[in-house]
Amino acid sequence: MNRSDLRRAFAARQLAPPELLDVTPSTNPVARARALAGAPHGTTILALAQTEGRGRLGRRWIAPPGTALTLSIVLRPDLPFARLPIVMLASGVALARGCGAPCRLKWPNDLVAPDRRKIGGILAEAEASQGRVAFVIVGMGVNVSAAPADLPATHLAEVLGRTPDRATLAAAIVRELLDQLATAIDDPASVHQAWLALDATLGRRVRIGEIEGEAVALGPDGSLEVRDDWGGSHRIHAGDVQMIS
Ligand code: BTN
């Protein structure tokens, strides 16, 4: 992936040219700095390599250079901060649809292969101003041609049987994200439905922290409802799902 491939792929999807960094600690703080300097909605930062890639819940995101897609997008939806969950739902849907493979979503926003091994994830960081969303940085990492050996993980090349072009992939995901978000703002139910159509969590027995039971519903606010063995219902807003069955 080089700068001219990226420009071409983004132009083909009516997207502004992205910024490509050779190496950076993490694309999310770079995108945040651009947002604070006034970068517009849709500004996209990619890196060929990250030295301190970050995952959810304080974890690291590690990908050997050249094997992954690592990008962060600045979003400026005109929304009350309380409606932030639709940005999260739209991001997951965009990643799953844009990846060009029969991938699904594991709550809250992991991209998984049909056999539920992890392929990618999202680290979203939002900033509020006077009760409204000032901007959201949506950081996405996708294993394209390699996966960490210490996790139940795989990569797109394995699922597709060929290695996809990373510039084309990035443009498809960003286009989906902007389109999904525009739709979600006017019609939040549609993005909720779209997420459900890609879901790989509901109906399964899960453990999230101390709670174990069946994942029974996804709330419109992106929360997961888990019913425990005593019939108790737990609405979970953040955490890591371990699938037991
Ligand atoms: C997760 O699965 O825990 C989320 C992983 C998010 C990784 C991406 S790679 C691009 C962006 N920059 C980062 O440091 N993290 C996100």
Boltz pocket constraint, residues with backbone or C-beta under 6 A from the ligand:
constraints:
  - pocket:
      binder: B
      contacts: [[A, 25], [A, 26], [A, 27], [A, 28], [A, 50], [A, 52], [A, 53], [A, 54], [A, 55], [A, 56], [A, 57], [A, 59], [A, 61], [A, 69], [A, 70], [A, 71], [A, 72], [A, 109], [A, 110], [A, 120], [A, 121], [A, 122], [A, 123], [A, 139], [A, 140], [A, 141], [A, 142]]
      max_distance: 6.0
